[in-house]
Amino acid sequence: MHLFLIKNNIKLMLRNKAMLIVMAVLPVVVISLLSSIFEELLNDSYEMDDFVCGYSISESSGYKDIVEQLEVALGENQITLKEYASSYTDYQNGMENNEFSVFVDIADDKCTIYKNDNKLAEAVVVEYIFSNSFSQYNDTVEILKHMFEQGKMELNDYDNKVNSVKLDADPIASSVDYYGIIYVIFFSWCTPIVIAVVLSAERFNKLHKRFGIAPISKTSLYVGKLVPGIVAGVILTLLSTTITTLIFGIKWGNYAETLGILLLQIFACNALGIVIFNLFKNTAVSIAVLWMTIFFWGFIGGTFTAYMYSGLPKQLIRLSPLYYQNRTLVEFSTIGDSSYKWISVLYLLIIFVVFTFLGILLMNRKVEAES
């Protein structure tokens, strides 16, 4: 019976070929039209103005040897280097008062960079310049030590060595990669719309009355809708992913885990879609509710404004499964791994399990009420 219902519902979905084509092509069209616009908005909205980098330094630090070099390097990037007393520790207050955007504390043998969550781009630039300067200085020290050991020069004062503590900041994906990935995710969440075709056909042909008197289990009815939705979601997502990757050259990074998360997402979104479509009798209303739900998750989760620059409260952002999924797949693209992947997987599993339970429960009530 499972196979009969699955086969029948797939036939119902295939009748509306126009919707299937639109769902497969829409991500390609949207990314094609908006990628350049989003790139301009990303650059214009988050272009860094001139800013101040505060720093303090211990008297015995070897960093003093390259202060002038750092001032020149930072100045070329419109960054002013401002020194504070070595006992200065009120970094948070200085950032909140816009006295400086980033603060660097240099001890005898280590460097600590303090950042503000609203000034991540500035922190990345400072960290890059400091790290390169420290690396060059350390290399020079090693060369001089080697020459001293070979008796080719006197050591003088080159015992001090600066060790930089790199800022914990991820590389930033290009706008094409970022928006290409998150729009594939967003439209993949919308693929359960094809289930609406099945339910609409059932209601139009009054098939629910036949189900009410037929020896069909409620679980079979649910699986008969879930599996075709998953099949359609997988095919449409693979099509849009393949086409956009070939056209835009999107870098996906960790392919195996990316595909696994996308597959789990398709399970979760179809379970959600079935519940929504069974709560409302009107197909148009059901589609609207599903769209608004996914749109809200995308709005707070980084679909329309890059999550790394979002000004929304973190408590609100973390309500969106798309936030964790966007962040995971983008970090797969940039660094090959993500600390958010297990949270994303857990979130999707919870959605699938909870809405599968609700879907079967609603299917029971619906069939029992109509039989």
Buried (B, 14 or more C-beta within 10 A) or exposed (E): EBEEBBEBBBEBBEEBEEBBEEBBBBBBEBBBEBBEEBBEBBEEEEEBEEBBBBBBBBEEBBBBBBBEEBBEBBEEBEBEBEEBEBEBEEBEEBBEEEBBBBBBBBBBBEBEBBBBEEBBBBBBBBBBBBBEBBEEBBEEBEEBBEBBEEEEEEEEEBEBBBEBBEBEBBEBBBBBBBBBBBBBBBBBBBBBBBBBBBBBBBEEEEBBEEBBEEEBBBBBBBBBBBBBBBBBBBBBBBBBBEBBBEEBEBBBBBEEBBBEBBBBBBBBBBBBBBBBBBEBEEBEEBBEBBBEBBBEBBBBBBBBBBBBEBEBEEEEBBEBBBBBBBBBBBBBBBEEEBEBBEBBBEBBEEBBEBBBEBBBBBBBEBBEEEE
